[in-house]
């Protein structure tokens, strides 16, 4: 009986280890071609945790089986740093302020999915719109990238009024993917204190998601900022209700719901892959150093992240600290909002303040342009 249990546990361990390896492979496989493998990347934190538990289990029982999970975990060490950063003396604010105090050009960038300034009152007990502007005023960024941006004509939320509320960031580049008859507009926006010397946009087919790029004159250089809002899964209320109450009863209603959720995730994986291929190809041809930010709607262990990042640096990996997560909705929390940048830049003071004003947290980072 003991041998049977041992073999059964080890077989489960083998499956968990192979699944962890599949999550590593998923970042290189385009979901348009093989979409199911994207689920392994999405499950990476859980697969890692399970393998750590197996590692501890076999060590406690003094079995060499622990080598299986250990080898698989060590093979994916670069992926762990996409999720967790350990504090170091070089991550503190004072160190970088001292190091870069004589830099010719430094600036602060903020990217934030503001969820339409709480248009539909998702956050019922607060004035999210006013609090968002107060927060930005305190932070005083030089570049602001908004996703899920909203304006309405003849109201306090016109582009000009918003620019006034953002103080020094009075220059703006806005693109809309949806314009309603009541003169409400939905899209994406970049506000900045620097002169805008060029701009462009990607309006992806069959979706309201989009990307804009804005060329800024910073000192003697031109810097191109890509502001992205890639494909979301678009769960409906019935999907969230199912996830809240999920128990494996295997009844027809639950199975239909799980099939619906799977289909929506599949479609999102494929659309994001096509979108990121388009944007990444444009980034590689940029004549200027680039900063790429926004809501990618995908985890750090994904084809989306891997393709968008390419040879760029990740601000969280370079100067972040702790467990990275930027989403606070009902779906498991991940880091899905990013700041990536060209090797030319130096960064410090990466932060993601845990504000309850949207279903995303803002992401902030300071840049130095030598």
C-alpha angles and dihedrals in degrees: 000000000000092000091049092052091046092052092046092052091047091051089053088048090053091052091049092048093049090048090053090052089049089056089058091050092048093074090065098043118086108229089217087071101033110009102172092068089065088072090065091056090049090052094048098114091051094045089050091050092049092051091049088053091051090048091054092043095056093043090054090051091043096237123148087224086093087080091074095063093034093057092046092049093048090049089061101044093122088059093054092062089058087063105032133029120191117222117255135177088255094061096066121108097231092056094056095041088056093043096050101031091112095046114131095223130022130159143170123238126197126190119189138168097214096186094232092306087291090297095166095043097247087154099053103179101053142055092240095177094056092042092052091054091045091051092049091047090055093047093045097199122190094216125034123189115192126191123190086030120180136193134170127199119243092018140094088269101069118130091253094049091049090050089053091052090052091061110204094018094082097139115082146178115200131178127183130207096183130037118181129205091246086066094256116142130199126195146086134305144191119202123187147167090224126086114266109227100170142007145179142167146213116218103191117217122257096008143076092233120106148163131223130192123205127192112216129193104227113175107309093336137081114225124192116216118197114202112195137190105176128190117304124206092241099214114193127221091264090056093052090045089053093049091048093054101029113152120156099249092139092217120153096254093052094046091051089050093050090048090052092051091048091051093050091050091048092052091047092050091053097044093047090050092054091045096049092047089057096047096041092053089053092048092054090057096047113132089208135057108271142221114195119194145147143082109328092175090218138093126256089255098063143098088249095058095039093051096043094047097048105149094345125113124245114228092212092054093045101046108357126114136207127359113343116227130143104170123084103177127115093273112087110286117258139162100260099148115077148182113205125173149179120272089247091077132073119211138197142166098042108186139169107191112209098236119167094216101102138008086264131058120230119251120215133183138168119229133202120201106199 
